Structures are given as C-alpha cells and as structure tokens.
C-alpha cells in the first residue's frame, strides 16, 4: 500500500498507534500480574519518540545527497520511513521498588493502564472522524 495523501498517512499512523496501545496495555497487564513476583522487572513500550524522529526525518533532505557508483557502496544518507518504525518492549532493570527485587509500582501501572486506554479511545475517535470527513466529501 502506498501513501500518497494525508488521509492514508493519517489512517496508517492512527492504526499503528492503536496497535501499539494494545501492545502497551498487554505489557502493563503483565506487569500488574507479576507485581508480587520476586525479582520481576517491569517492561515498558517505546514507540512515540521513534515515530516522531522518523516523521521529522522525512522533512529533512541532505544538502549533499551523494551518489553511489557501485551497487555495494555505502550511501551517505538513508531515508527513514515512519512505516518502518517498530515498537520496542524494554525491560527496566535499573530500578528496584521493593525488598524482594521487584520494581513494579501498582499505582503507577494502574495510571499507565488508564492513560493507555484513554489514548486508544482518542485514536479511535480520530479514525471515526477521518471517515466522517470522507463521507462528507463523497456526498
């Protein structure tokens, strides 16, 4: 699928954001389920900062693009696409919140769960609004 207009790009980013929200919610649920397990380390999902860097990189073009003479040469500039950015589940092993080695704070995880749910609902409303606007144009 190619992205030629803002509608398709917006839907793609919203869809990826909703997928990441589901992944984040599952990671938070796993953290909550293991909140009393000795030596368990919580996990977090990193995605938004990488997506922002990729979207900002699309706007920047190199002043000297360079040219490859050979197929196996190394290019000076590799274009980074937002569609190639993948969410990463990272283990937080540096902190310890309890005496048993566990670093899950149940209050923080519950707030993260609520925040993730609200983000998902916001993206869902944004997708619905995109299709409402499309219907207005088609009428």
Secondary structure, 3 states (H helix, E strand, C coil): CCCCCHHHHHHHHHHHHHHHHHHHHHHHHHHHHCCCCCCCCCEEEECHHHHHHHHHHHHCCCCCCCCCCCCCCCCCCCCCCHHHCCCEEEECCCCCCCCCCCCCCHHHHHHHHHHHHHHHHHHHHHHHHHHHHHHHHHC
